[in-house]
């Protein structure tokens, strides 16, 4: 891509060109006027110079308008829109390097502001839902225990076995929802310690493989060497990956593909995933630019580790990619999901200082990605 010229270079070039051209035209017209009409040459020279000055003023105004005023006006309009609360406004690209850089930094500032606002809203939502979930789980848990006891009494008294089985199944489902609520509301108090994400990825994969969870799909790992350590909780991160893998198993068709991997990665909100180890050297994976979630304390190019779980299922619709991490939102059929699994994943990742998002996978389905910065030495 050809680099853009700086505003200073453009102005110096055009002004030098304009000055040289003005001197050349002025001398030429003066000599021409004196040669054809010596008596009235001075008047002709004054008229021609006035005409040339008018032309140069119009050209200079057009030049300043194109290079300075118009790009500056667009940036100011975007800044005013952001100040009025329109955080979706973005400054357009410019022809010169200076205004292009200014537009990029304004857009980055808006993204950071949007991230900060999203984190504030999310934190308040997490706190309120956490309190609600803890209260509901406590109030519902005791009656559930009592109902389970009564079901067992009915079983011993010889009540229809089909009815007892159905009641026990629904009670188990309610118990699972209550436990999910408690997991969502319960804060993790274990300290963050440096952990090896590659080891965690292998552990989660081997755990499910040993249990036969991948018998109907083709599952494999994609682990790059020399992955940096991150700060986290090993058992919590492994459980998070297990949950994502089980979701991928549910989403992938029979004989489909599931990939879990980790690699060194420098975080950029619009950066696509680099090539995998088994990709051909000529493979190119274009992706439209999109704003991904970030943390306001992340600097541009923050080094760290990227963990991902991809599948060949139906994927997640673009309009649902942020909603899937909200509590009680689910795309599964009624009765198959509580809508808390990915909310717990998002809260876990956030508590460990990372970010999580979902993209379209190269396999055609969903690719859930988690980024964690490199562990800071103690």
HELIX and SHEET records of a PDB file:
HELIX    1   1 UNK A    7  UNK A   36  1                                  30    
HELIX    2   2 UNK A   41  UNK A   64  1                                  24    
HELIX    3   3 UNK A   65  UNK A   69  3                                   5    
HELIX    4   4 UNK A   70  UNK A   83  1                                  14    
HELIX    5   5 UNK A   97  UNK A  156  1                                  60    
HELIX    6   6 UNK A  161  UNK A  185  1                                  25    
HELIX    7   7 UNK A  197  UNK A  210  1                                  14    
HELIX    8   8 UNK A  234  UNK A  251  1                                  18    
HELIX    9   9 UNK A  318  UNK A  320  5                                   3    
HELIX   10  10 UNK A  323  UNK A  325  5                                   3    
HELIX   11  11 UNK A  341  UNK A  351  1                                  11    
SHEET    1   A 2 UNK A 193  UNK A 196  0                                        
SHEET    2   A 2 UNK A 229  UNK A 232 -1                                        
SHEET    1   B 5 UNK A 218  UNK A 223  0                                        
SHEET    2   B 5 UNK A 257  UNK A 267  1                                        
SHEET    3   B 5 UNK A 302  UNK A 311 -1                                        
SHEET    4   B 5 UNK A 366  UNK A 373 -1                                        
SHEET    5   B 5 UNK A 355  UNK A 360 -1                                        
END                                                                             
